Amino acid sequence: MEITIADIEKYLEEVKTSINADKYRVEMNDRRQANQDLFMDYLIDEDKRKQILLSLAALDFSEILPNEHVGYEHEMLYVFGKDENLLHRFGTGEELISLYIKINKLESNYVIVISFHKQMYPLKYKFK
């Protein structure tokens, strides 16, 4: 399936509508240690997190991955990267962090941000 920039713009429009309606969550369970680490190491409140998600653009898009969890294989996960200046929690000032953001928009238009953490490897961007 060939994905276009218009496809990603439409996807992001729907995601942002859900985020603006507070129909979303960022996973922070025990399997998401990297997400927890980001929020422990940097001062990111709810407003900052929401601002970062709402600032995503089609140029930030990397790839689409199938959900690998049994019973959810029909879901497609969209991966984005975003460089963001974040204030370090322990007083070392601001730092430019490359974020890895993986989103699952459910059929109900509820959005689950599965990954929201430092990139572990450089992303390849589809439209850059």
Stockholm file with secondary structure:
# STOCKHOLM 1.0

chainA/1-128         MEITIADIEKYLEEVKTSINADKYRVEMNDRRQANQDLFMDYLIDEDKRKQILLSLAALDFSEILPNEHVGYEHEMLYVFGKDENLLHRFGTGEELISLYIKINKLESNYVIVISFHKQMYPLKYKFK
#=GR chainA/1-128 SS CCCCHHHHHHHHHHHHHHHHTTCEEECCSTTCHHHHHHHHHBCCCHHHHHHHHHTCCGGGEEEEEECCSTTCTTCEEEEEEEEEEEEBTTSSCEEEEEEEEEEEECTTSCEEEEEEEECSSCCCCSCC
#=GC SS_cons         CCCCHHHHHHHHHHHHHHHHTTCEEECCSTTCHHHHHHHHHBCCCHHHHHHHHHTCCGGGEEEEEECCSTTCTTCEEEEEEEEEEEEBTTSSCEEEEEEEEEEEECTTSCEEEEEEEECSSCCCCSCC
//
